Amino acid sequence: MPVIAHEAEADWKAATDADFMQTALELAQQAQDCGEVPVGAVVVRDGVIIGRGYNRPISAADPTAHAEIMAMRAAGVHLGNYRLLDCTLYVTLEPCVMCIGAIFHARIQRLVYAATDPKTGACGSVIDLPAETRLNHHLQVEAGMMAAEASMLLKQFFAQRRKATERSNHEN
């Protein structure tokens, strides 16, 4: 009997993770619709989304306006605290050094990301800060959930951007 309950619990968790990542993907699409790199993020506590964000550095003229930062800012306002204890952050792209630093400072308990970032990823692609045992905060990291969907959004975005640049260069 306990095995069946455990399996049901695992299925519930997986479905919930997928739902939250799907919401992050929808936010990534909003970023793309605004001309931003399509990255979306949500902060979840006790099964409830308490912060949402998508990339906004261009529109906000703010180099720190990454999806993760925007979602954590919203979660902090929701909780009235910069410490996001017992929270999970779902993001469609592996966090950069700036974002993983903010994740540490917020004391996020768990990070779930979709696509890896071979150019700026700080969770194993370029550097692996969560694996650094000398740091004072440690979190659980899970990579690859809905990676194909997130990667496709990013590839399409950058392909469209390259085409627009080529057209612009041909017109001049």
C-alpha positions in Angstrom: 0.0 0.0 0.0 2.7 2.6 0.8 4.3 2.1 -2.6 1.0 3.0 -4.3 0.6 6.1 -2.2 4.2 7.1 -2.9 3.7 6.6 -6.7 0.6 8.7 -6.6 2.4 11.4 -4.7 5.2 11.4 -7.3 2.7 11.7 -10.1 1.0 14.6 -8.4 4.3 16.4 -7.9 5.4 15.8 -11.6 2.0 17.1 -12.9 2.3 20.2 -10.7 5.9 20.9 -11.8 4.8 20.6 -15.4 1.9 23.0 -14.8 4.2 25.6 -13.2 6.7 25.2 -16.0 3.9 25.6 -18.5 3.0 28.9 -16.9 6.7 30.0 -17.1 6.6 29.1 -20.8 3.5 31.2 -21.3 5.4 34.1 -19.7 8.3 33.5 -22.0 6.0 33.9 -24.9 4.8 37.2 -23.5 8.4 38.3 -23.4 8.9 37.4 -27.0 5.7 39.2 -27.9 7.3 42.3 -26.4 10.5 41.9 -28.4 12.4 40.5 -25.4 14.4 37.2 -25.2 11.7 34.6 -24.4 12.4 33.7 -20.8 9.7 33.3 -18.2 9.7 32.4 -14.5 7.3 31.8 -11.6 7.9 31.5 -7.8 5.7 28.9 -6.1 5.1 28.4 -2.4 2.8 25.8 -0.9 1.5 24.9 -4.4 0.5 28.6 -5.2 2.2 30.9 -7.7 3.2 34.0 -5.6 5.4 35.7 -8.2 5.5 35.8 -12.0 8.0 37.4 -14.4 9.4 37.5 -17.9 12.5 39.1 -19.4 12.2 42.9 -19.6 15.7 44.4 -19.8 15.1 46.1 -23.1 11.6 47.5 -22.3 12.5 48.5 -18.8 16.0 49.8 -19.7 17.2 47.7 -16.8 20.0 45.1 -17.1 18.7 43.3 -14.0 15.2 42.8 -15.3 15.6 39.1 -16.0 12.6 36.8 -15.7 13.9 35.3 -12.4 14.5 38.7 -10.8 11.1 40.0 -11.9 9.3 36.9 -10.4 11.3 37.1 -7.2 10.5 40.8 -6.8 6.8 40.0 -7.2 7.1 37.1 -4.7 8.9 39.4 -2.2 6.2 42.0 -2.4 3.5 39.3 -2.0 5.2 37.9 1.1 6.4 41.2 2.4 9.8 39.7 2.8 13.0 39.5 0.6 13.5 36.0 2.0 11.6 33.5 -0.2 11.8 30.6 2.2 10.2 27.3 1.2 9.8 28.5 -2.4 10.5 26.9 -5.7 11.5 29.0 -8.7 10.6 27.6 -12.2 12.4 29.3 -15.1 12.6 28.4 -18.8 16.3 29.0 -19.1 19.3 28.2 -16.9 20.0 31.2 -14.6 23.0 33.4 -15.2 25.5 34.4 -12.5 23.4 37.5 -11.5 20.2 35.5 -11.2 21.7 32.6 -9.3 23.2 35.1 -6.9 19.8 36.6 -6.3 18.3 33.1 -5.9 20.9 32.4 -3.2 20.2 35.7 -1.4 16.4 35.1 -1.5 17.0 31.6 0.0 15.0 29.9 -2.7 14.8 26.2 -1.7 14.4 24.6 -5.1 15.2 25.7 -8.7 13.6 24.0 -11.7 14.8 25.1 -15.1 14.1 24.0 -18.6 16.8 24.8 -21.2 20.5 25.0 -20.5 22.4 28.1 -21.5 25.8 27.2 -22.9 26.9 30.9 -23.0 25.9 32.2 -19.6 24.5 29.3 -17.6 25.6 29.3 -13.9 24.1 26.0 -12.9 26.5 23.7 -14.8 26.8 24.9 -18.4 29.5 27.5 -17.9 30.0 27.4 -14.1 28.1 25.5 -11.4 27.5 27.9 -8.5 24.9 25.7 -6.8 27.4 22.9 -6.5 29.9 25.2 -4.7 30.0 23.9 -1.2 31.8 27.0 0.2 28.7 29.2 -0.3 26.4 29.7 2.6 23.1 28.7 0.8 22.4 25.4 -0.9 19.3 24.6 -3.0 18.0 21.7 -4.9 18.4 22.1 -8.7 16.5 20.2 -11.3 17.3 20.7 -15.0 15.6 19.8 -18.3 11.9 20.0 -17.5 10.2 21.0 -20.8 13.6 21.8 -22.2 12.5 21.1 -25.8 9.7 23.6 -25.6 11.8 26.3 -24.0 14.7 25.7 -26.5 12.3 25.9 -29.4 11.0 29.3 -28.3 14.6 30.6 -27.9 15.7 29.2 -31.3 12.7 30.7 -33.1 13.3 34.0 -31.5 16.9 34.3 -32.4 16.2 32.9 -36.0 13.6 35.7 -36.4 16.0 38.3 -35.1 18.8 37.1 -37.5 16.4 37.3 -40.4 15.3 40.8 -39.4 19.0 41.9 -39.2 19.7 40.4 -42.6 16.7 42.2 -44.2 17.8 45.4 -42.6 21.4 45.0 -43.9 20.1 44.3 -47.4 17.9 47.4 -47.4 20.9 49.6 -46.5 
